[in-house]
Amino acid sequence: MNKSALNFWILFIVSLVISILVISIFVKVLKAALFVILVLVLAPIIYILLRLVLPGSKAKSEGDKLKTRH
């Protein structure tokens, strides 16, 4: 095996390893961004649905409490 062939294989393996690292970091960042976006989109929708399903959980204001006393 001559020196140029050995250089080729070393550079090829190093470039594969670096590419794998870059792609894995990119995928992790993409997953985190997608998670944040989905949470920000779904949180208001779930909040509204819970408000509709649980109407008894509305807190009474001070004005309502004073009106009921006689």
C-alpha positions as CSV (number, residue, x, y, z in Angstrom):
1,M,0.0,0.0,0.0
2,N,1.6,3.3,-1.0
3,K,1.5,6.5,0.9
4,S,-1.1,8.2,-1.3
5,A,-3.6,5.4,-0.8
6,L,-3.0,5.4,2.9
7,N,-3.5,9.2,3.0
8,F,-6.7,8.7,1.1
9,W,-8.2,6.1,3.5
10,I,-7.2,8.1,6.6
11,L,-8.8,11.3,5.2
12,F,-11.8,9.4,4.1
13,I,-12.4,7.8,7.5
14,V,-11.8,11.2,9.3
15,S,-14.2,13.0,7.0
16,L,-16.8,10.2,7.6
17,V,-16.5,10.6,11.4
18,I,-16.7,14.4,11.2
19,S,-19.8,14.2,9.0
20,I,-21.5,11.8,11.4
21,L,-20.8,14.1,14.3
22,V,-22.1,17.2,12.4
23,I,-25.3,15.4,11.3
24,S,-26.0,14.0,14.8
25,I,-25.6,17.5,16.3
26,F,-27.9,19.0,13.6
27,V,-30.5,16.3,14.3
28,K,-30.4,17.0,18.0
29,V,-30.8,20.7,17.5
30,L,-33.6,20.1,15.0
31,K,-35.4,17.9,17.5
32,A,-35.1,20.4,20.3
33,A,-36.4,23.2,18.1
34,L,-39.4,21.1,16.9
35,F,-40.2,20.2,20.5
36,V,-40.2,23.9,21.6
37,I,-42.4,24.9,18.6
38,L,-44.9,22.1,19.3
39,V,-45.1,23.0,23.0
40,L,-45.7,26.7,22.1
41,V,-48.4,25.8,19.6
42,L,-50.2,23.1,21.7
43,A,-50.1,24.8,25.1
44,P,-52.7,27.5,24.3
45,I,-54.9,24.9,22.5
46,I,-54.8,22.5,25.5
47,Y,-55.5,25.5,27.9
48,I,-58.6,26.5,26.0
49,L,-59.8,22.9,25.8
50,L,-59.4,22.5,29.5
51,R,-61.2,25.8,30.2
52,L,-64.1,24.5,28.1
53,V,-64.2,21.0,29.8
54,L,-63.8,22.3,33.3
55,P,-66.1,25.3,33.6
56,G,-66.3,25.0,37.4
57,S,-62.7,25.9,37.9
58,K,-63.2,29.6,37.2
59,A,-62.2,31.6,40.2
60,K,-64.8,34.0,41.6
61,S,-63.8,37.6,41.7
62,E,-64.1,39.7,44.8
63,G,-67.1,41.6,43.3
64,D,-69.0,38.3,42.9
65,K,-68.4,37.3,46.5
66,L,-69.6,40.7,47.8
67,K,-72.8,40.5,45.7
68,T,-73.9,37.2,47.3
69,R,-73.7,38.6,50.9
70,H,-76.8,40.2,52.3
